[in-house]
Amino acid sequence: MRGWLAEHIDDELLFDTPDEALSIASRLATDAEFYRVQAKRAYASTVDLAPDQVAARYLEAPR
């Protein structure tokens, strides 16, 4: 995975094959602790991507 999106996806959620994707989805659905940790990581890595915050950074960039 390339670009800015890669920094927002935990390595434990990356996959190369459909079987790996199914395994991750199954684990998210059945392992409450894994789900909790991944949800917390996802929130923390994207909380500052709210539209108003992104727009403000974009408008500040040229200055």
C-alpha positions in Angstrom: 0.0 0.0 0.0 1.4 3.3 -1.0 0.7 7.0 -0.2 -0.8 8.7 2.8 -3.4 5.9 3.4 -0.8 3.4 4.4 0.1 5.3 7.5 -3.5 4.9 8.7 -3.8 1.2 8.4 -2.2 -1.0 11.1 0.1 -3.7 9.8 -2.1 -6.4 11.4 -4.9 -5.4 9.0 -2.9 -5.6 5.8 -3.4 -8.6 3.5 -2.2 -9.9 0.1 -4.7 -12.6 -0.6 -8.4 -13.1 -0.3 -7.8 -15.8 2.3 -5.7 -13.4 4.5 -8.5 -10.8 4.2 -11.1 -13.4 5.3 -8.9 -14.4 8.2 -8.6 -10.8 9.4 -12.3 -10.2 9.0 -13.1 -13.3 10.9 -10.7 -12.3 13.7 -12.3 -8.8 13.9 -15.7 -10.4 14.2 -14.8 -13.0 16.8 -11.9 -11.7 18.8 -13.2 -8.8 21.0 -9.8 -7.7 22.2 -8.3 -7.6 18.7 -11.3 -5.6 17.5 -11.0 -3.2 20.4 -7.3 -2.6 19.8 -7.8 -2.2 16.1 -10.8 0.2 16.6 -8.7 2.3 19.0 -5.8 2.4 16.6 -8.0 3.3 13.7 -9.6 6.1 15.6 -6.3 7.5 16.8 -4.8 7.5 13.4 -7.7 9.3 11.7 -9.2 11.6 14.3 -7.4 14.6 12.8 -8.9 13.9 9.3 -12.2 15.7 10.0 -13.1 17.8 7.0 -12.7 21.1 8.8 -9.2 20.2 10.0 -8.1 18.9 6.6 -9.4 22.1 5.0 -7.7 24.3 7.5 -4.3 22.6 7.0 -4.8 22.8 3.2 -5.5 26.5 3.4 -2.5 27.1 5.7 -0.1 25.2 3.5 0.6 28.0 0.9 1.4 30.5 3.7 
